[in-house]
Amino acid sequence: MSKTNKTQMPKAQSQSKALKAAQQFLFRKQKSILSAAFLIMGLSLASRILGLVRDRLLAAYFGSGPDLAAYLAAFRLPDFIFQVLIFGTITVSFIPIFTDLSQKQEAKKLWSTVSNIINIAFLFFVAISLVCFIFVEPLVALIAPGLVADPAQHATLVNLTRVMIISQIFLAVSSFFTGILQSSQRFLIPALAPVFYNLGIILGAVLLSNNLGIYGPAIGVVLGAIMHFLIQVPAIYASGFNYQFVLNFKEPSLVKLLRLGLPRSVGMFASQINETVDIALASIISAKSVVAFNFASHLYVVPIGLFGATIAQAALPALSLEYAKNNIEAFKKTILTSMHQMLFLVVPAAICLIVLRIPLVRLIFGASEFDWPATVLTGRTLATLSFGIAAQSVLLLIVRAFYAFHDTVTPLKIGLISVGTNIVLSLIFVKILTLPVWALGLSGSISAIINLTLLIIFLDRKVGKFSRRELLLPAFKIFTAGFFMALSLYIPIKLLDQLIFDTTKTVNLIILTGISTTAGFTVYLFLTHILRVEEIRLFWSLARKIRSTIRKETPQTGVVTTLIDDDTPGSTDQKIS
């Protein structure tokens, strides 16, 4: 053997070990709800930051004018289709079914069943998308009536919608991959997928906007969807997935999926009608109102997606398993613990968005093309939306609790009441009282609180009643700390803004916002500690675990082996398995 070959072998072996370690890291299971949630949170944060960078670029390129309004409104029809036909079914119906099948069936039968579901869903989705592609003109006239009076703007809206519909084909299949991976307790890659989706839109905006105008970010949406799909392909096959081309419309699991998913789809349909009405009313007010409402919504959903959705996603496999084992007490404990962990995180985030609404909007969207009136309007809309953040976040968990019980009817009925309330209030506020677009945020918050209240009442009956002390006391402590946090945010921002800082300068605005935020969170953490909020102890404990495990590297490759020590004896975190 030559000397060259001898030197190359250790190098190749080292590369092989590093590749294997990287694969183990990317495809490993997260065994605890909180650790899985933190993993999702970290990557969700990256995705949300990229989403805000995306919006900043859009504001810089297109301001708050009609082109950007058309782009944002064009999302409505593709998103409507996706949310109704795919998202609701997968997240709350497919995962419990897949979990049940994986425990009862052999691998070959499991993947045959899963492939059949994906194939039929894909064909159905393509057919629906094609119909919408053909009849898009009358559909967008219903979605954004205020934007179609101008023929040129109407044509732009139609063309943008047709481009974006293509993206949903890739997202449909990719979402099933997400459901499989999450059911297998592999959360890393599914959490990475939205990062690549936003990256695709950013690339489209940066590289294509100068030549193609508003069509640049629209093409970026398609690119992002393709990247969302491709990033999950290696992980899905690493999980054992064996694709088979089968079409069996009488498959029992498919029938069960439809039975469970239909009420959810009807509920999502009502919810999407709700959002469509909001966009339609905003478009009637003005094109600037469409931009303000969408940008405010993008900020408002950050804590919901970062904390609410991640904890809810991480909890669903545990809830499904506890129901399958008929362990109702563990089920109730998982609900309460996950809910309070969620509130501990979303309450201070909501307070920041309410109190610091104007500085945050200026810092995030304040490009030269995005003027002061647009900033104020977006900030006020953000504040009214943010009153419902806690309710919207907990809703994601409580709804999943019902679906773990295979009950999709109760959330549907209550959801319809909430949607009806929102639509009626929105029409009263905008059409009768002629209030600005921020009123749409207020109606949404009110309806979310009503929805959550009713769902908790009915879930309480279903599980045999929660302990009132365990349900209400932690929430009371968190909201009390949140109230004083709001005061500690408001006082510095008012005093320093008037007496010391010239906030017309970006640097001064950043400093002032940083000081106020630091003061607010210091007060919040101090009070939650004084009030003995259990969640602060859990998060501090988890933070120490993360810090200690990050420092542990394998001597051979230097690759971090774990993010969180899921198997630490005496861990206070709930276990998925």
N, C-alpha and C positions, 0 to 999 in steps of 0.2 A: 504493500500500500504506500502511495506517495505521501511525502510530507504535507503537500497541499491538501490532500484528502483528509489526513489526520487532523489538521487544524480546522478544516471545515466541519467535521463531524460534531465537535462540541458546540460550535456556533449554531449548527442546525438543530441540535438537541435543545439548546437554550431557547431558540426561537420557538421550537415546538412546545416546550414547557410554558413559555409565556403566552402562546396562543391558546393552549389548553386552559391556563389559569384565567385568561380573559373570557373564554367561553363559559367557564364555570361561574364567573362573576356575573356575566350578562344574563345567563339562563337559570341562575339559582332561584330556589323558592324562598319567599318571605313567609315565615311561619307565624308571625304575630301580627295582629291587626294594627297596632300602633307603629310598629317598625315598617310594615308595608305601607301604611299611610304616609309616614315620613319620607319614604323613598319616592312615592308618587308625588308628594308635596314638593320635594326638591326639584324634580323634573318638571312638574306642573308650573313651578315658579319660573323656571327657565322659559317655558312655553308662553306664560303670561307676559313675561318681560319682552320676549320677542313680539308678542301680540301688540304690546304698547309701542314698541319700536316701529312696527308695521303701521299703526295708526298715526304716529308722529310723522312718518314719511309721507303718508297719504295727505295729512294736513299740510305738510310743507309743499307737496307737489300740486295739490288741488284746492287748498283752503276749505271753506265750508260752503262752496258753491254747488251748482246743479249737477256737475259731473260726478263729484263725490257722493252727492245724495242719490244719484242714479245707481252708482256702484253698490252702495250700502243697501238700497232697496232691492237690487237685483239678487242679493243673497236670499231674500225671503222665500221665493218659490223653491229653489233647490234645497234649502234648509228645511222647509215645510215638508217636502217629500221624504227627506232623510230622517227627520225626527219622528214622523208618524210611522213610516214603514220599517225602519231599521233600528234606530237608537232605543226606543222604548222597548221593543221586542227583545233585543239582545240583552240589554242591561238587567231587565227584571224577569224575563221569561227563559231565555236561552241558558243563562248561567245556572239557575237552579236545575233545569232539565239536564244539562251537561254534567253537573255534579252528581245527580242521581244516576245517570247512565254510566258514568265512569266507575261507580261503586258496584254496579250490578252486571255490567256487560264485559265480555272479553274485548281486547283492543281492536281486533278486526271488525267486529260488529259495531263497536263504538264509532270508529272512524267512517264506516260505511253510512251509519245513521247521520253523523255530523256532515259528511260530504253531501248527502242527499238534501239536507236542510239548506246548506249553503247554495247548492246548485239551483234549487227551486226559488229561493229568495232572490238570487242574482237575476234569473230570467224574469221574474215578476217585476223586479225593480227596473230593469232595462225597459220593459214594456211600458211601465208607468212613465218613466223619464221620456221615452219617445213620444208618448201622447202629449205630455206637457211641452216638449220641444216644438211640436207642430202647432199647438193651440196657445202658445205663449203670449201672443198679443192681447187677447181679451183677459187673460189671467193677470198680467201685470197691470192692466187698467183697473182691476179690482184691488190689487195690492197697494198701489201708489197712485190713486186718482189725481192727486195734486201735481204729479210730475208728468202726466201724459197730455196736458193741454198743448204743449209745444211739440209739434211733430218730430223735430230733430231730437229732442230729449226723449220722446217716446221710443224712437228708433234705437237710441243708445241703450235705453233700459231693456228693450227686447233683445238686442244683440248680446249685451252683457249677461243676461239671464241664460241665454242659450249656451254661451261659453261655459258658465259655471255649472250647468246641469251635468256636463261631462264628468266633472270631478266626483260627483256623487256615486258613480258606478264603481270607482276605485274605493271610495270610502265605505261603501256597503260591504264589500268582501273583507276589507281591512277591519271593519268593526266586529265581524264574526271572529277573526283572528284574535282581536283584543279580548273578546269574551272567553275564548278557549284558554288563552294564556292566563287571564285573571282567575278563571276557574281552577287552573293548575297551580295557583298561588305564585305565578311569575308576573310581577308587576313592573319590572324595570323597562323592558322593551315597549310594552303598551304605553307607558308613561313618556317614553322618548318619541313616539310617533307624532303627537301634536307639535312637538318642537320642530320636527322636520316639515310639518304642514305649514306652520307659520314662516319657516325659513324659505319655503318655496314662494310664498306670497311676497316676501321681502325681496327676493331675487327678481321676481317679475316686476315689482315696482321700480327697483333701482336700475335694472338693466334694460327694461323695455318701455318705461313711461315716456322717456324723451322722444322716442320714435312713434310709439303707438298710443300715447296718451293714457286715458283711463282703462284701455284694454290691456295695458301692461300688467297691472296687478290682477286682472281677471284671468289672464293666462297663467299667472303665478299661482292662482287658486288650484288650477288643474295640475300644475307641476307639484304643488304641495301635497295634493291628494295621492299622486303617484308615489311620492316619497313616503307618505304615511303608510302606504301599502307595502312597499318594498322593504322597509326597515324591519317589518314583522315576519317576513317570509323565513329567514334562517331560524328565528326563535320558534316559529310554529312547527317546523319540521324537527327541531331539537326536542320539542315536547312530546314527540311520538306521532304527530299527525301524519296520516297516510291518506292522501287525497284519492278518491275514487269517483269516476264519472257514473253516477247513478241518479235515476229519476224515478222516484216512487211516491206518487201523490197520496197513497194510502198508508204511508209509514206512520205507525202509532205515535212516535215522538213528534212528528210533524203536526199531526192532528192536535196533540197536547200543546205544542207550541202556539198553534193558532188559537186554541181555546183560551190559553193564558194570555197570549199577546193581544187578542182582539180587543178586550176591554181597555188594555193599556194603550193600544193604538187609537182607540176612540178618545181616550183621555188626552193623549198627545195631540190628536186632531183638534180637540177643543182648545187646548193650550196654544197650539200654533195659530188657530183662528184668533185667539186673544192677542198674540203678538202681532199678527197681521193687521188687526184693527188698530193697534197702537201705531204701527208704521203708516197706515192709511190716514189716520187722524193727524199724525205729525206732518205728513205730506200736504194735507189740506191747509194746515197752519202756514207752513213755508218750507222751502228746501233746506234752509238753515236749521229748522227744527228737526228734520230727519237726521242731519249730521249730529246735532246736539244730543238727541235721544240715543242714537247708536253709540256715539263716543262715551256718553255717560254710562250706558249699559255695559260697554266693554270694560270700564273701570269697576263698576259695581259687581260684575261677575268674578273678578279676580279673587277676592276672599272666598266666594262661594265655590269656585272651581278648585282653589288652592287647598282649602280646609274642609269645606262641606262635602264636595264630591269625592275627594280622596279618602276621607274617613269612611264615607258611605260605601265606596267601592271596595275598600279593604274589609269592611264588616260583612258584606253580603255573603261571601263563601262561608263564613263562620255561622251566620244566621241560618243559611240553608242547611248546613251540617247539623246544627243544634235542633232544628225542626225535624230533620230526617231521623235523628236519634230520640225525638220526643222529649228533649231536655228543656222544658219551658223555663225553669229557673235560670239556667245558663243563658237562654235566649233573652230573658228580661234584663239580666245583668249586662249582657253585651250591648243591648239597646241603650240602657242608662249610661254606662261608661262611655260609649261612643258619642252619645249626645252631649254629655258634659265636656268631653274633650273638644268636641266641635265648637261649643259655645265659648269655651275658654279662649279659643283662637279667633273666632269670627267677630265676637263682640268688640274687642279693641280695634279690630280692622274696620268695622262699620263706623265706629266713633271717629276714627281718623278721617274717613271719607266724608262724614257729615261736617265736622268742625273745620277741616283743612281743605274743603272742596275747591275753593278758588285757587289757592296756591298750587294744589296738586294738578288741577286742570291746566294752569298756566305753565307749569314745569313740564308736563307730559305732552301737551298738544300745542303749546304756545309758539308755533312757528309764525313767521312773518305774514303768511297768508291766512292765519287763524287769528282773527282780530279780537279785541276786548269784549264787544257785545256777545260774540260767539262763546268766549270763555265764561262769561257770567251766566249765560243761558245753560251751558253744559254743566257748570258747577251747581246751579240750583236743581237741575234735573238729577244730578248725581246724588244730592242730599236726600231728595224725596225717595229715590230708589233705595238708598242705603238704609232707610228705616226698616226695610223688609229683609235685610241680609240674613239676620239670625233665623228668621222664620223660613226663608227659602233654603238655607243650608240644612236645617234640621228636617225639613220636608223630604230631602233626598234620602235621609236615613229611614224615616218612618215609613215612607212608601215602600222602600226595599224590605222592611220588616213584614209588611203585608204580603209582598210577593214571595218572600221566603215561606210564608204560610200557604202559598199558591192561591191567594186571594187577590184578584185583580179588579174585582167588582166594586168593593168598598172605596178604594182610592179614586176610581172612576166617578162614582156618584158624587163624592165630596169635591173632587176636582171640577166637575161640571158646575157645581154651586159656586165655587171660587171664580171660575172663568166668567160665569154669568154676572157675578158681582163686579168683577173688574171691568167688563165691557160696559155695563150700565153706568158705573161711576165715571169711566172715561168719557162716555158720550155726554153725560151731564156736565162734567168739568169743561170739556172743550166746546161742545155744540151749544149748550144752554148758558153756562157761566162765562164762556169765551176766555178761559184761563190759558196761559202759555203752556208749552210742552212739558214743563216740570210737573203739571197736574197728572200726566200719564204715569209718572213715577209714583205719585202718592196713591193713586188708585191701585197700582200693582202691589204696593206694600200692604195696603189694607186687606186686599183679597188674599195675599199670602198668609197673613196672620190668622184670618178666618179659616183658611184651609188647614193650617197646622193645628189649630185648636180642635177642630172637628176630628181630624185624623187621630190625634192623641186620645181623645175621648173614646173613640171606637176601638183603638188598639188596646186601651186599658181594659175594656170589656173582654176582648178576645183572649188576652193572656192571663186573665184572672186577677186583674188589678195590680198596678205598680204600688210599691210603698210610697205614700205621699211625701214622706220626709226625704227619701232617697231621690225622688223625682224633682221636687221643687226647691229644697234647701240649697243644693249646689248652684242651681240656676240663679236663685236670689242673691247669693254671695257674689257671683260673677257679674250680674247686672249692677249691683251696688258698687263694686269696684269700678265698673265701667262708667257710672255716673260721675264719680269723683275724677276719673281720668279725663272725661270730657271737660270738666272745669279747669283742670290743669293744662289742657291743650288750649282752651279758649282764652284764658287770662293772659298768658305770655304772648300769644299771637296778636292780641289786641293792643296790649301795652307797648310791646317792642315795635310793632308796625307803626304806631302813631308817634312814639317818642325817640326811637333810635334809628331804625333801619329804613332806608329808602328802597322799598320793595319793587320799584320800577326796574331795578337792576337785578339780573338773574342770580348773581352770586349772593347778594344780600337776601334774596328770597329763599335760596337754598339754605343759607345759614339760619334764618328765622324759622323755617319749617323744621330743620334739624333740631334746633333748640326746643321748640314746642313739642315735637314728637318724642324726644328724649325725656322731657319732663313728664309727659303723659304716660309713657310706658313705665317709667320708674314708679310713678304713683300706682299704676295698675298692678305691677308685680309686687310692690310692697303691701298693698291692701289684700291681694289674694293670698299672700303669705300670712298676714295677720289674721285674716278670716279663715285660715286653714282650708283653703280650697285644695282638694285632693289632686286636682289635675296639675297644679304647679309642681308638686312633688314628683309626679310621674314624668313630666317633661324634663325636669332637671336630671332625674335619674337616667332617662333615655339619652339626654345630651352627654352625660358623663360616659355612658356606654359607647356612644358614637365616637367621642374623642379618644377613648382608650383603644377601641378596635381599629380606628383609622391608623394608629401608630404601629399596629402589628402588621408586619410585612413578611412574606415568605422569604427565607434567606436565598433560595435558588433564583427567584425571578424578580423579587422586589414588588410584586403585584399585591395590592391589598386584598386579603382573602374575604373579608366580610365588611359590611357596613354596620351591622348591628348583631350583637351576640344573641341570637334568638333562643339559644339553649341555656342561657345563664340560669343556674339554680336559684329559685326564690324570686324570679322575675314577677313583677306585679302586673305585667301586660297580659291581655287575654291571648290565648293560643288559638290559632285556627285549627290546628290538628294536634 
